[in-house]
Amino acid sequence: MSTYQTEEEQVEAIKKWWKENGKSVIGGIVLGFAIIGGWQGWQGYQQNQGESASIVYDNMRQAVQLANFDKALEEGKRLIGEYDGTAYASFAALGLAKLAYERGEKSVARNHLRYVAEQAADPALRDIARLRLGALLLDMNELPLLGDLLSKPSEPAFAGEFAALRGDLELARGNRDAARSAYQDALAKGVADEALLRMKLIDVGGVPEAS
């Protein structure tokens, strides 16, 4: 049985409800379209940013290939300054770190790698930067900073690489037993350069298992 006894009562109830709630309904519809429009506008902005950043990054890569390092630095800094938050800014910073290291500017390279390790949206990019930063810190003999870096968790896909880097740190500290354990852990988890890792393990008295 209907809540209302007659059709007239139903019409009057609808009119009353609309009078009380109509403005909020219209407001909700308008707000909904505004949100949709805003989201579409944001997507368009992001697409334009990505396309523009891609062009600048290509310019940077071409400059590197032509050994025009001043131009490469200019385009790389532009990417970081104007397109911060995009993957291209992270790629540029990694490239600038490599250029800086090759020029003997290790502190500059360290700063670029820290930027990616802390700011990149992609966890994989952050870990790649952390691994490169760790190798650089080892090269610079900044062992306490490397210890701090290795104390933070990583993505599972990079667990072996970080374990190998931990072994390098322990070896630099003179802890051969700890280094051997870390290298064995790295070998079990998997690394890109397994042959090199096996050599390191043998150097600290380990016996690699047959692969």
C-alpha positions in Angstrom: 0.0 0.0 0.0 1.3 3.5 -0.9 2.5 5.8 1.8 0.2 8.4 0.3 -3.5 7.6 -0.1 -4.1 9.6 -3.2 -2.2 10.9 -6.3 -2.9 14.5 -5.2 -1.2 13.8 -1.9 1.9 12.3 -3.7 2.1 15.4 -5.9 1.9 17.8 -2.9 4.6 15.8 -1.1 6.9 16.0 -4.1 6.3 19.8 -4.3 7.0 20.2 -0.6 10.2 18.2 -0.8 11.4 20.1 -3.9 10.7 23.4 -2.2 12.8 22.4 0.8 15.6 20.5 -1.0 15.6 21.8 -4.6 18.3 24.3 -4.2 20.7 21.9 -2.6 20.0 19.3 -5.4 20.7 21.9 -8.1 23.8 23.0 -6.2 25.0 19.4 -6.1 24.5 19.0 -9.8 26.4 22.2 -10.6 29.2 21.3 -8.2 29.4 17.8 -9.8 29.8 19.4 -13.3 32.4 21.8 -11.9 34.3 18.9 -10.4 34.2 17.0 -13.6 35.2 20.1 -15.6 38.0 20.8 -13.1 39.3 17.2 -13.3 39.2 17.3 -17.1 41.1 20.6 -17.1 43.7 19.2 -14.7 44.1 16.1 -16.9 44.7 18.4 -19.9 47.2 20.4 -17.9 49.1 17.3 -16.8 49.2 16.1 -20.4 50.5 19.4 -21.7 53.1 19.4 -18.9 54.2 15.9 -19.8 54.5 16.7 -23.5 56.5 19.9 -22.8 58.8 18.1 -20.4 59.3 15.4 -22.9 60.6 17.9 -25.5 63.0 19.5 -23.0 64.3 16.1 -21.9 64.9 15.1 -25.5 66.9 18.3 -25.9 68.9 17.4 -22.9 69.7 13.9 -24.2 70.7 15.3 -27.6 73.0 17.8 -25.9 74.7 15.0 -23.9 75.2 12.9 -27.1 76.8 15.9 -28.8 79.0 16.5 -25.7 77.4 19.9 -25.3 77.4 19.7 -21.5 76.5 23.4 -20.9 73.4 22.9 -22.9 72.6 19.6 -21.2 73.0 21.3 -17.8 70.7 24.2 -18.9 67.9 21.9 -20.1 68.3 19.6 -17.1 68.0 22.5 -14.6 65.0 23.7 -16.6 63.3 20.4 -16.2 63.8 20.3 -12.5 62.8 24.0 -12.1 59.7 24.1 -14.3 58.5 20.5 -14.3 59.2 19.4 -10.8 57.1 16.4 -9.9 57.2 14.9 -13.4 59.2 11.7 -14.1 61.2 13.7 -16.6 62.5 15.9 -13.7 63.7 12.8 -12.0 65.3 11.5 -15.2 67.0 14.8 -15.7 68.4 14.9 -12.1 69.8 11.3 -12.6 71.4 12.5 -15.8 72.8 15.6 -14.2 74.2 13.5 -11.4 76.1 11.4 -13.9 77.5 14.4 -15.7 78.5 16.0 -12.4 80.3 12.8 -11.3 82.2 12.6 -14.6 83.3 16.2 -14.1 84.6 15.4 -10.6 81.8 17.3 -8.9 80.8 14.6 -6.4 78.9 16.9 -4.0 76.8 18.2 -6.9 76.1 14.6 -8.0 75.1 13.7 -4.5 72.6 16.6 -4.3 70.9 15.6 -7.6 70.6 12.0 -6.4 69.1 13.1 -3.1 66.5 15.1 -5.0 65.3 12.0 -6.9 65.6 9.8 -3.8 63.3 12.1 -1.9 61.1 13.7 -4.5 60.4 11.1 -7.2 56.8 9.9 -7.3 57.7 6.5 -8.6 59.1 4.2 -5.8 61.3 2.4 -8.3 63.0 5.7 -9.3 63.5 6.6 -5.7 65.3 3.3 -5.1 67.4 3.6 -8.2 68.5 7.0 -7.0 69.2 5.6 -3.5 71.3 2.8 -4.9 73.4 5.3 -7.0 73.6 7.6 -4.0 74.8 4.8 -1.8 77.5 3.9 -4.3 78.6 7.5 -4.4 78.6 7.8 -0.6 80.8 4.7 -0.5 83.1 6.3 -3.0 83.2 9.5 -0.9 83.8 7.4 2.2 80.8 8.9 3.9 80.0 5.7 5.7 77.6 7.1 8.4 75.4 8.6 5.7 75.4 5.4 3.8 74.4 3.5 7.0 71.5 5.9 7.4 70.4 5.4 3.7 70.5 1.6 4.1 68.4 1.8 7.3 65.3 2.7 5.2 63.2 0.0 3.6 63.2 -0.5 -0.2 61.0 -2.0 -2.8 61.2 -5.9 -2.8 62.5 -5.8 -6.4 65.6 -4.0 -5.2 66.2 -6.0 -2.0 69.2 -7.9 -3.4 70.9 -4.7 -4.7 70.5 -3.0 -1.3 71.8 -6.2 0.5 74.9 -6.1 -1.8 75.5 -2.4 -1.0 75.2 -3.3 2.7 77.9 -5.8 2.2 80.1 -3.2 0.6 79.5 -0.9 3.6 80.4 -3.7 6.1 83.5 -4.5 4.2 84.5 -0.8 4.2 84.1 -0.8 8.0 86.3 -3.9 8.2 83.5 -6.3 9.2 84.2 -9.2 6.8 81.8 -11.6 8.5 79.0 -9.1 8.3 79.9 -8.4 4.7 79.9 -12.1 3.8 76.5 -12.5 5.4 75.1 -9.5 3.4 76.6 -10.8 0.1 75.0 -14.2 0.7 71.7 -12.5 1.4 72.1 -10.4 -1.8 72.9 -13.5 -3.8 69.8 -15.3 -2.5 67.5 -12.3 -3.3 69.0 -11.7 -6.8 71.1 -8.9 -8.3 71.7 -7.7 -11.8 75.5 -8.4 -11.8 75.6 -11.8 -10.1 79.2 -12.5 -11.4 80.6 -9.5 -9.6 78.7 -10.3 -6.4 80.1 -13.9 -6.4 83.6 -12.4 -6.7 83.0 -10.2 -3.8 81.6 -13.1 -1.7 84.7 -15.2 -2.5 87.0 -12.2 -1.5 85.5 -12.2 2.0 85.8 -16.0 2.4 82.4 -17.0 1.2 81.5 -20.0 -1.0 78.8 -19.1 -3.5 76.3 -21.9 -4.1 76.1 -23.2 -7.7 73.5 -21.3 -9.7 
